[in-house]
Amino acid sequence: MASERGKDEVLNRLLEAATVKWGRGVVEAMRPAFESTAEAIWKVQEFQLEAEEEPAHPATILRERRGKE
């Protein structure tokens, strides 16, 4: 449940900022895009690197792929 709450918090922050900028009507029409963007932002926020590990290092990429399989 905590992960869903984190995703919802990201989505709510995006929706609030977008509503201020573009208005509620535009934001509601674009909601699916904001939901997928919030999901992507949340995944990046939650990804943990080991100490001194480079994000583009082959070991990191391979470990992430193994975790998905």
N, C-alpha and C positions, 0 to 999 in steps of 0.2 A: 503494500500500500504506500509506503514511503516514496517509492519510485514514481508512482502515479501522481502523488502530491507534488513532487518535484517538477514533473512535466507540466502539471496544471499551473504551477507558479510561473514557469517560464512562459506558457501560453498567455496567462493573464497579464503579465508585464508587457508582452508584445501587443496584445489587444488594447490595453490601456494607452500605450504610447501611440499606436496607430489611430485610435479613436480621436485623440487630441489633435493629431496632425491632419487626418483626412475625414473624420466624421463617422458616426456609427453605421450609416447605410453602406458606405464603401467597405468598411471593415467587415461587416456581416457578409457581404457578397464575396469577400476574399478569405473568409474564415478557413476553408480547407487548406489554402496556401499557408496561412499562419499556423495551423495545426501541424503540418508537416515540417515547417521551419522550426517550431518549438521542439518537436521530436529530435531533429538534427542537432539543435543547440544543446539540448539536454544530454544527448549521447556524448557529445564532445566534452561537456562539463564533467561528466561522470567517468570518462576514460582516465585511468590512473597509470602513470609511468613509474617504473622502478627508478631508484636513485641513479643519476648519471646516465639514464637511458635516453637516447635520441629518438624522437618520434618517427623519423623516416628510416631508422636503422632496420635492415632486413630481418633481424630477429624479432623486432617489435611487430612488423607487418605479418610475419609468419605466425607468431603467437596469436595475433588477433584473428587471423584466418582459421587457425585450428580451433579456436574457441567457438566460431560460428558453425563449424562442421559437426 
